[in-house]
Amino acid sequence: MKKILLLILIFIAFFSCDNEDALEEEIAKIDINVTVERFDLAFAEAKPSDLGNLKTTFPFFFSSRIPDSVFVEQMKDSFQIELNNATKAKFGDFKTETNEIKSLFQHLKYYDKTFKTPRIIVFTNYVHYREKLVVTDSIALLAVDNYLGENHKFYGSFPRYIAQNLKPSQLVVDLAKEYAQKQMFQSQKKTFLDEMIFFGKELYFKDKVIPFKTDAEKIGYTQQQLEFANNNEAMVWTEFVENEMLYSTNSSLVSRFIADAPFSKFQLELDSKTPGRLGQYIGWQIVKAYMRNNDVTLQEMLQTEPIEIFNKSNYKPAK
């Protein structure tokens, strides 16, 4: 009997992989034209006499309230020059990132036929890592000085849990996050469960639109942190349930288990060994269970209220 069950599981896994491969082949054929405009290079190479052309081509980087003399001084600023050199050295022709963005957009188009390719512009923003991207329906601005590598000297004063995701491989992950949040709907985020499932939706969205990224990259963990979460999923869930956190409106739970942090705060001795954002990770697993156990589309799930997702997920972490 065990051998029969094993064979059935192998067959299901093989059939599922075959279907996923066929889907990815179909998505790869979607016609998407991606052109990346390099404002970072244009500004780095510009002379004061070029300022008029830059303002015409990239008007959103310039304010009429700021005199041209300020931008001329910025061209000569030593830190700006250092940023220019660093981004040019790290990204070169931006080919790898362009290919990943194209694949993301092909997946977005597959799941949302109304998706239109935005104007994509690369720039620098003095390493304001909380403002790495600006995304609207028509434009995507990418501040690449925030993706130079976790050990870059520009990030030496940053907390380690922040710096570890300031690398090129995370650019398309962050871009996918922006599109997820544009498409998600929840009438409220009052309870801890609401918060978990909000981020669970975002992470499941990444599963679908950037399948070429690892789970660790999608959630912004190291491989070791992801393994901790995978191996201790049942323990984490038990802590949440037994301490009656799910329906709690205590805002401290967000800072303890949802927000960026060096570790999650169970108020136990093991805290320092845990990754942060374990509430997001559990929300991800709940949404995965919901999608396995219900016949709904990605778009339908994104619009579904958290309590319905939880109730219909039949989520039970493996022990």
Backbone hydrogen bonds in HBPLUS format (Angstrom, degrees):
<---DONOR---> <-ACCEPTOR-->    atom                        ^
c    i                          cat <-CA-CA->   ^        H-A-AA   ^      H-
h    n   atom  resd res      DA  || num        DHA   H-A  angle D-A-AA Bond
n    s   type  num  typ     dist DA aas  dist angle  dist       angle   num
A0005-LEU N   A0001-MET O   2.99 MM   4  6.31 162.9  2.02 153.2 157.3     1
A0006-LEU N   A0002-LYS O   2.94 MM   4  6.14 156.2  2.00 146.7 153.5     2
A0007-LEU N   A0003-LYS O   2.97 MM   4  6.19 157.3  2.02 145.8 151.5     3
A0008-ILE N   A0004-ILE O   2.92 MM   4  6.20 155.1  1.98 149.6 156.7     4
A0009-LEU N   A0005-LEU O   2.94 MM   4  6.20 160.5  1.98 150.7 155.4     5
A0010-ILE N   A0006-LEU O   2.92 MM   4  6.18 156.2  1.98 149.4 156.2     6
A0011-PHE N   A0007-LEU O   2.90 MM   4  6.11 156.9  1.95 146.7 153.1     7
A0012-ILE N   A0008-ILE O   2.90 MM   4  6.18 160.5  1.94 151.8 156.9     8
A0013-ALA N   A0009-LEU O   2.95 MM   4  6.12 164.1  1.98 148.9 153.3     9
A0014-PHE N   A0010-ILE O   2.92 MM   4  6.08 158.6  1.96 147.8 153.8    10
A0015-PHE N   A0011-PHE O   2.88 MM   4  6.04 162.6  1.91 152.0 156.8    11
A0016-SER N   A0012-ILE O   2.88 MM   4  6.02 157.0  1.94 149.4 155.8    12
A0017-CYS N   A0013-ALA O   2.99 MM   4  6.18 161.6  2.02 147.7 152.3    13
A0018-ASP N   A0014-PHE O   2.98 MM   4  6.16 155.6  2.04 146.1 153.1    14
A0019-ASN N   A0015-PHE O   3.00 MM   4  6.26 154.8  2.07 145.2 151.5    15
A0020-GLU N   A0016-SER O   2.94 MM   4  6.22 157.4  1.99 149.6 156.0    16
A0021-ASP N   A0017-CYS O   2.91 MM   4  6.13 157.4  1.96 150.2 156.0    17
A0022-ALA N   A0018-ASP O   3.06 MM   4  6.30 156.5  2.12 145.1 151.3    18
A0023-LEU N   A0019-ASN O   2.93 MM   4  6.19 154.0  1.99 147.8 155.1    19
A0024-GLU N   A0020-GLU O   2.93 MM   4  6.17 162.1  1.97 151.4 155.6    20
A0025-GLU N   A0021-ASP O   3.00 MM   4  6.23 150.1  2.09 145.0 153.1    21
A0026-GLU N   A0022-ALA O   3.05 MM   4  6.31 151.7  2.14 143.2 150.5    22
A0027-ILE N   A0023-LEU O   2.90 MM   4  6.22 159.4  1.95 154.2 159.8    23
A0028-ALA N   A0024-GLU O   2.95 MM   4  6.05 153.1  2.02 143.2 150.2    24
A0029-LYS N   A0026-GLU O   3.19 MM   3  5.46 149.3  2.29 103.0 112.0    25
A0030-ILE N   A0027-ILE O   3.05 MM   3  5.46 164.0  2.08 114.3 119.5    26
A0037-GLU N   A0120-ILE O   2.84 MM  83  6.11 178.4  1.84 158.5 158.7    27
A0122-VAL N   A0037-GLU O   2.84 MM  85  6.20 163.4  1.87 168.7 174.4    28
A0042-ALA N   A0038-ARG O   3.03 MM   4  6.31 165.3  2.06 151.1 155.8    29
A0039-PHE N   A0122-VAL O   3.02 MM  83  5.65 118.2  2.42 143.7 156.2    30
A0043-PHE N   A0039-PHE O   2.83 MM   4  5.90 164.6  1.85 153.8 156.7    31
A0040-ASP N   A0122-VAL O   3.04 MM  82  5.99 137.6  2.23 131.6 136.9    32
A0044-ALA N   A0040-ASP O   3.07 MM   4  6.13 151.5  2.16 135.9 144.3    33
A0045-GLU N   A0041-LEU O   2.97 MM   4  6.11 146.7  2.08 148.7 156.1    34
A0046-ALA N   A0043-PHE O   3.33 MM   3  5.07 152.3  2.41  94.9 102.9    35
A0050-ASP N   A0047-LYS O   2.77 MM   3  5.28 157.1  1.82 120.0 127.8    36
A0051-LEU N   A0048-PRO O   3.22 MM   3  5.49 166.6  2.24 111.3 115.2    37
A0054-LEU N   A0050-ASP O   3.11 MM   4  6.43 159.7  2.15 155.4 161.7    38
A0055-LYS N   A0051-LEU O   2.94 MM   4  6.16 159.8  1.98 154.5 159.3    39
A0056-THR N   A0052-GLY O   3.10 MM   4  6.32 144.1  2.24 140.9 150.4    40
A0057-THR N   A0053-ASN O   2.96 MM   4  6.18 159.8  2.00 151.6 156.6    41
A0058-PHE N   A0054-LEU O   2.75 MM   4  5.72 160.6  1.78 153.3 159.2    42
A0061-PHE N   A0058-PHE O   3.19 MM   3  5.99 171.3  2.20 126.1 128.9    43
A0062-PHE N   A0059-PRO O   3.17 MM   3  5.53 165.0  2.20 114.0 117.7    44
A0066-ILE N   A0063-SER O   3.07 MM   3  5.45 161.6  2.10 110.7 116.5    45
A0070-VAL N   A0067-PRO O   3.07 MM   3  5.83 148.9  2.17 120.2 126.5    46
A0071-PHE N   A0068-ASP O   3.02 MM   3  5.35 117.8  2.42 105.2 119.6    47
A0072-VAL N   A0068-ASP O   2.97 MM   4  6.29 153.2  2.04 154.9 163.6    48
A0073-GLU N   A0069-SER O   2.97 MM   4  6.15 154.1  2.04 142.7 149.0    49
A0074-GLN N   A0070-VAL O   2.98 MM   4  6.26 145.3  2.10 138.2 148.4    50
A0075-MET N   A0071-PHE O   3.06 MM   4  6.34 144.9  2.18 141.1 149.0    51
A0076-LYS N   A0073-GLU O   3.04 MM   3  5.25 133.8  2.26  99.9 112.5    52
A0077-ASP N   A0073-GLU O   3.00 MM   4  6.15 113.5  2.45 138.1 155.8    53
A0077-ASP N   A0074-GLN O   3.11 MM   3  4.85 148.8  2.21  95.9 105.4    54
A0081-ILE N   A0077-ASP O   3.00 MM   4  6.27 157.0  2.06 153.2 159.6    55
A0082-GLU N   A0078-SER O   3.00 MM   4  6.23 150.5  2.08 141.4 149.7    56
A0083-LEU N   A0079-PHE O   2.84 MM   4  6.13 153.9  1.91 148.8 155.9    57
A0084-ASN N   A0080-GLN O   2.88 MM   4  6.16 159.6  1.92 149.2 154.7    58
A0085-ASN N   A0081-ILE O   3.00 MM   4  6.27 162.6  2.03 149.8 153.3    59
A0086-ALA N   A0082-GLU O   2.95 MM   4  6.13 159.7  1.99 148.2 154.2    60
A0087-THR N   A0083-LEU O   2.95 MM   4  6.11 170.4  1.96 160.7 162.1    61
A0088-LYS N   A0084-ASN O   3.07 MM   4  6.13 157.8  2.12 146.2 152.8    62
A0089-ALA N   A0085-ASN O   3.00 MM   4  6.08 158.1  2.05 144.8 150.8    63
A0090-LYS N   A0086-ALA O   2.99 MM   4  6.13 154.8  2.05 147.2 154.0    64
A0091-PHE N   A0087-THR O   3.00 MM   4  5.91 167.3  2.01 147.5 151.2    65
A0092-GLY N   A0088-LYS O   2.99 MM   4  5.32 148.4  2.09 132.7 140.3    66
A0094-PHE N   A0091-PHE O   2.76 MM   3  5.10 161.2  1.80 147.4 145.1    67
A0098-THR N   A0094-PHE O   2.92 MM   4  6.03 152.0  2.00 146.1 154.9    68
A0099-ASN N   A0095-LYS O   2.94 MM   4  6.18 159.4  1.99 154.2 158.6    69
A0100-GLU N   A0096-THR O   3.09 MM   4  6.38 154.2  2.16 146.1 153.2    70
A0101-ILE N   A0097-GLU O   2.89 MM   4  6.12 156.3  1.95 148.8 155.5    71
A0102-LYS N   A0098-THR O   2.90 MM   4  6.11 155.2  1.96 146.9 153.9    72
A0103-SER N   A0099-ASN O   3.03 MM   4  6.29 157.4  2.09 144.7 150.2    73
A0104-LEU N   A0100-GLU O   2.94 MM   4  6.21 160.7  1.98 149.0 154.3    74
A0105-PHE N   A0101-ILE O   2.91 MM   4  6.17 163.1  1.94 152.3 156.3    75
A0106-GLN N   A0102-LYS O   2.88 MM   4  6.16 150.3  1.97 148.6 157.3    76
A0107-HIS N   A0103-SER O   3.03 MM   4  6.31 156.3  2.09 150.5 156.1    77
A0108-LEU N   A0104-LEU O   2.88 MM   4  6.20 154.5  1.95 150.2 158.3    78
A0109-LYS N   A0105-PHE O   2.88 MM   4  6.04 155.5  1.94 145.6 151.9    79
A0110-TYR N   A0106-GLN O   2.98 MM   4  6.21 146.4  2.10 139.9 149.2    80
A0111-TYR N   A0107-HIS O   3.10 MM   4  6.35 159.3  2.14 150.7 154.5    81
A0112-ASP N   A0108-LEU O   2.81 MM   4  5.82 130.9  2.05 140.8 154.9    82
A0115-PHE N   A0112-ASP O   2.99 MM   3  5.65 168.6  2.00 124.1 127.6    83
A0119-ARG N   A0138-SER O   2.88 MM  19  6.08 173.9  1.89 132.6 131.0    84
A0140-ALA N   A0119-ARG O   2.77 MM  21  6.09 150.4  1.85 164.5 160.8    85
A0121-ILE N   A0140-ALA O   2.93 MM  19  6.30 165.8  1.95 162.8 166.0    86
A0142-LEU N   A0121-ILE O   2.86 MM  21  6.18 164.3  1.88 157.5 162.1    87
A0123-PHE N   A0142-LEU O   2.92 MM  19  6.07 163.0  1.95 147.7 148.2    88
A0144-VAL N   A0123-PHE O   3.00 MM  21  6.33 130.6  2.25 168.7 175.0    89
A0131-GLU N   A0128-HIS O   2.86 MM   3  5.56 162.9  1.89 124.8 130.3    90
A0143-ALA N   A0132-LYS O   2.88 MM  11  5.10 166.5  1.90 172.4 168.4    91
A0134-VAL N   A0141-LEU O   3.05 MM   7  5.01 150.1  2.14 137.9 144.0    92
A0141-LEU N   A0134-VAL O   2.76 MM   7  5.01 166.2  1.78 153.0 157.4    93
A0136-THR N   A0139-ILE O   2.85 MM   3  5.28 168.2  1.86 162.6 164.5    94
A0146-ASN N   A0143-ALA O   3.22 MM   3  6.16 160.0  2.27 122.8 126.6    95
A0147-TYR N   A0144-VAL O   3.10 MM   3  5.32 153.9  2.17 116.5 115.6    96
A0149-GLY N   A0166-LEU O   2.79 MM  17  5.57 145.1  1.91 140.1 145.5    97
A0152-HIS N   A0149-GLY O   2.99 MM   3  5.48 165.8  2.01 127.2 127.2    98
A0155-TYR N   A0152-HIS O   2.96 MM   3  5.70 155.7  2.02 120.6 127.5    99
A0156-GLY N   A0153-LYS O   3.18 MM   3  5.11 167.7  2.20 111.1 111.3   100
A0158-PHE N   A0155-TYR O   2.99 MM   3  5.25 158.9  2.04 112.9 119.8   101
A0162-ILE N   A0159-PRO O   3.00 MM   3  5.42 144.2  2.13 110.0 120.6   102
A0163-ALA N   A0159-PRO O   3.02 MM   4  6.31 168.0  2.03 159.6 162.3   103
A0164-GLN N   A0160-ARG O   2.98 MM   4  6.00 153.7  2.05 155.2 159.3   104
A0165-ASN N   A0162-ILE O   3.24 MM   3  6.07 165.3  2.27 122.1 126.0   105
A0166-LEU N   A0163-ALA O   3.00 MM   3  5.20 170.9  2.00 116.9 118.9   106
A0170-GLN N   A0167-LYS O   2.97 MM   3  5.77 159.3  2.02 126.6 132.7   107
A0171-LEU N   A0168-PRO O   3.11 MM   3  5.57 165.9  2.13 116.7 121.1   108
A0174-ASP N   A0170-GLN O   2.92 MM   4  6.13 161.1  1.96 155.1 158.1   109
A0175-LEU N   A0171-LEU O   3.00 MM   4  6.28 148.9  2.10 143.2 152.7   110
A0176-ALA N   A0172-VAL O   2.91 MM   4  6.08 153.9  1.98 141.1 147.3   111
A0177-LYS N   A0173-VAL O   3.04 MM   4  6.35 150.2  2.13 143.5 151.8   112
A0178-GLU N   A0174-ASP O   3.13 MM   4  6.46 151.5  2.21 144.0 150.2   113
A0179-TYR N   A0175-LEU O   3.22 MM   4  6.61 154.9  2.29 147.6 153.5   114
A0180-ALA N   A0176-ALA O   2.88 MM   4  6.14 149.2  1.97 149.0 158.6   115
A0181-GLN N   A0177-LYS O   3.04 MM   4  6.29 163.9  2.07 155.4 157.7   116
A0182-LYS N   A0178-GLU O   3.22 MM   4  6.43 134.4  2.44 136.1 147.7   117
A0183-GLN N   A0180-ALA O   3.03 MM   3  5.33 139.2  2.20 104.1 115.5   118
A0184-MET N   A0180-ALA O   3.02 MM   4  6.16 131.7  2.27 151.0 164.8   119
A0185-PHE N   A0302-LEU O   3.02 MM 117  6.21 161.3  2.05 153.4 147.5   120
A0195-GLU N   A0191-THR O   3.16 MM   4  6.57 157.3  2.22 148.4 153.4   121
A0192-PHE N   A0248-SER O   2.94 MM  56  5.81 136.8  2.13 154.7 168.1   122
A0196-MET N   A0192-PHE O   2.95 MM   4  6.24 163.2  1.98 153.4 157.8   123
A0193-LEU N   A0246-LEU O   2.86 MM  53  4.89 144.3  1.99 158.3 147.5   124
A0197-ILE N   A0193-LEU O   2.99 MM   4  6.16 168.4  2.00 155.4 157.8   125
A0198-PHE N   A0194-ASP O   2.96 MM   4  6.11 146.8  2.08 145.4 154.8   126
A0199-PHE N   A0195-GLU O   3.27 MM   4  6.57 165.0  2.29 153.7 155.1   127
A0200-GLY N   A0196-MET O   2.82 MM   4  6.03 139.1  1.99 139.0 152.4   128
A0201-LYS N   A0197-ILE O   2.85 MM   4  5.97 153.0  1.92 145.1 149.5   129
A0202-GLU N   A0198-PHE O   3.24 MM   4  6.58 157.4  2.30 140.2 146.0   130
A0203-LEU N   A0199-PHE O   2.95 MM   4  6.16 160.2  1.99 148.0 152.4   131
A0204-TYR N   A0200-GLY O   2.92 MM   4  6.09 156.8  1.98 147.8 154.4   132
A0205-PHE N   A0201-LYS O   2.87 MM   4  6.05 153.3  1.94 149.5 157.2   133
A0206-LYS N   A0202-GLU O   3.13 MM   4  6.47 147.4  2.24 139.7 147.9   134
A0207-ASP N   A0203-LEU O   3.05 MM   4  6.44 144.8  2.17 139.9 149.6   135
A0207-ASP N   A0204-TYR O   3.00 MM   3  4.86 115.4  2.44  90.5 106.9   136
A0208-LYS N   A0204-TYR O   3.27 MM   4  6.65 144.2  2.40 144.8 152.5   137
A0208-LYS N   A0205-PHE O   3.10 MM   3  5.31 126.1  2.41  99.0 111.9   138
A0209-VAL N   A0205-PHE O   3.00 MM   4  6.29 155.2  2.06 152.6 160.0   139
A0210-ILE N   A0206-LYS O   2.90 MM   4  5.38 156.0  1.96 144.9 147.3   140
A0213-LYS N   A0210-ILE O   3.03 MM   3  5.76 165.9  2.06 123.5 125.9   141
A0218-LYS N   A0214-THR O   2.98 MM   4  6.30 157.6  2.03 150.4 156.9   142
A0219-ILE N   A0215-ASP O   3.18 MM   4  6.41 157.7  2.23 151.2 154.6   143
A0220-GLY N   A0216-ALA O   2.86 MM   4  5.75 120.3  2.22 136.2 152.5   144
A0221-TYR N   A0216-ALA O   2.85 MM   5  4.85 151.5  1.94 144.5 147.6   145
A0226-LEU N   A0222-THR O   3.00 MM   4  6.32 158.8  2.05 152.8 158.3   146
A0227-GLU N   A0223-GLN O   2.96 MM   4  6.20 156.7  2.02 147.1 153.4   147
A0228-PHE N   A0224-GLN O   3.03 MM   4  6.33 149.6  2.13 143.2 151.1   148
A0229-ALA N   A0225-GLN O   3.06 MM   4  6.39 161.5  2.10 149.2 153.4   149
A0230-ASN N   A0226-LEU O   2.84 MM   4  6.13 163.6  1.87 155.7 160.4   150
A0231-ASN N   A0227-GLU O   2.87 MM   4  5.92 163.3  1.90 148.1 152.9   151
A0232-ASN N   A0228-PHE O   2.95 MM   4  5.94 134.9  2.16 145.3 156.3   152
A0236-VAL N   A0232-ASN O   2.95 MM   4  6.20 164.6  1.98 160.7 164.6   153
A0237-TRP N   A0233-GLU O   2.96 MM   4  6.17 167.0  1.98 154.7 158.3   154
A0238-THR N   A0234-ALA O   2.93 MM   4  6.08 157.4  1.98 146.5 152.8   155
A0239-GLU N   A0235-MET O   3.02 MM   4  6.31 154.4  2.09 147.2 153.6   156
A0240-PHE N   A0236-VAL O   3.05 MM   4  6.41 157.4  2.11 151.3 157.2   157
A0241-VAL N   A0237-TRP O   2.94 MM   4  6.20 162.6  1.97 155.0 159.5   158
A0242-GLU N   A0238-THR O   2.81 MM   4  5.81 169.2  1.82 155.1 158.1   159
A0243-ASN N   A0239-GLU O   3.14 MM   4  5.93 144.4  2.28 136.8 144.8   160
A0245-MET N   A0240-PHE O   2.95 MM   5  5.22 172.0  1.96 168.3 166.0   161
A0244-GLU N   A0241-VAL O   2.97 MM   3  5.09 158.8  2.02 112.4 114.8   162
A0248-SER N   A0245-MET O   2.96 MM   3  5.05 161.5  1.99 113.4 118.8   163
A0253-LEU N   A0250-ASN O   3.15 MM   3  6.04 162.3  2.18 124.2 128.0   164
A0254-VAL N   A0251-SER O   3.12 MM   3  5.60 143.5  2.26 110.0 118.8   165
A0256-ARG N   A0252-SER O   3.00 MM   4  6.21 144.4  2.13 144.1 155.0   166
A0257-PHE N   A0253-LEU O   2.92 MM   4  5.89 151.1  2.00 144.6 150.0   167
A0258-ILE N   A0254-VAL O   2.83 MM   4  4.74 149.3  1.92 132.3 138.0   168
A0259-ALA N   A0254-VAL O   2.84 MM   5  5.95 162.6  1.87 155.4 157.2   169
A0265-LYS N   A0256-ARG O   3.19 MM   9  4.97 155.5  2.25 129.1 135.5   170
A0279-GLY N   A0257-PHE O   2.76 MM  22  4.84 147.6  1.86 139.7 143.2   171
A0271-ASP N   A0268-LEU O   3.22 MM   3  5.63 168.5  2.23 115.2 118.5   172
A0273-LYS N   A0270-LEU O   2.85 MM   3  5.50 155.6  1.91 125.6 133.7   173
A0274-THR N   A0271-ASP O   2.96 MM   3  5.39 165.0  1.98 118.6 123.6   174
A0280-GLN N   A0277-ARG O   3.02 MM   3  5.32 128.4  2.29 103.7 116.2   175
A0281-TYR N   A0277-ARG O   3.24 MM   4  6.69 156.4  2.30 146.7 153.0   176
A0282-ILE N   A0278-LEU O   3.00 MM   4  6.27 160.6  2.04 147.2 150.9   177
A0283-GLY N   A0279-GLY O   3.01 MM   4  6.17 156.9  2.07 142.0 148.9   178
A0284-TRP N   A0280-GLN O   2.94 MM   4  6.22 148.5  2.04 148.8 157.3   179
A0285-GLN N   A0281-TYR O   3.13 MM   4  6.53 151.4  2.21 146.4 153.4   180
A0286-ILE N   A0282-ILE O   2.97 MM   4  6.29 151.9  2.05 151.4 159.3   181
A0287-VAL N   A0283-GLY O   3.02 MM   4  6.27 160.7  2.06 149.4 154.0   182
A0288-LYS N   A0284-TRP O   2.93 MM   4  6.17 155.8  1.99 147.3 154.5   183
A0289-ALA N   A0285-GLN O   3.01 MM   4  6.19 157.5  2.06 142.8 148.5   184
A0290-TYR N   A0286-ILE O   2.93 MM   4  6.22 153.8  2.00 146.3 154.1   185
A0291-MET N   A0287-VAL O   2.94 MM   4  6.20 158.5  1.99 151.0 155.9   186
A0292-ARG N   A0288-LYS O   2.98 MM   4  6.23 147.0  2.09 145.9 155.2   187
A0293-ASN N   A0289-ALA O   3.05 MM   4  6.16 148.9  2.15 146.5 154.2   188
A0301-MET N   A0297-THR O   3.00 MM   4  6.26 160.3  2.04 151.5 156.5   189
A0302-LEU N   A0298-LEU O   3.07 MM   4  6.33 157.4  2.12 151.8 157.5   190
A0303-GLN N   A0300-GLU O   3.14 MM   3  5.32 139.3  2.32 100.8 112.0   191
A0304-THR N   A0301-MET O   3.03 MM   3  5.08 159.3  2.08 107.4 114.1   192
A0308-GLU N   A0305-GLU O   3.15 MM   3  5.56 125.4  2.47 107.8 120.6   193
A0309-ILE N   A0305-GLU O   3.15 MM   4  6.50 160.3  2.19 154.2 160.2   194
A0310-PHE N   A0306-PRO O   2.86 MM   4  6.14 166.3  1.88 160.0 163.3   195
A0311-ASN N   A0307-ILE O   2.93 MM   4  6.01 166.4  1.95 144.5 148.8   196
A0312-LYS N   A0308-GLU O   3.01 MM   4  6.04 149.8  2.10 146.4 153.4   197
A0313-SER N   A0310-PHE O   3.23 MM   3  5.15 158.5  2.28 101.5 107.9   198
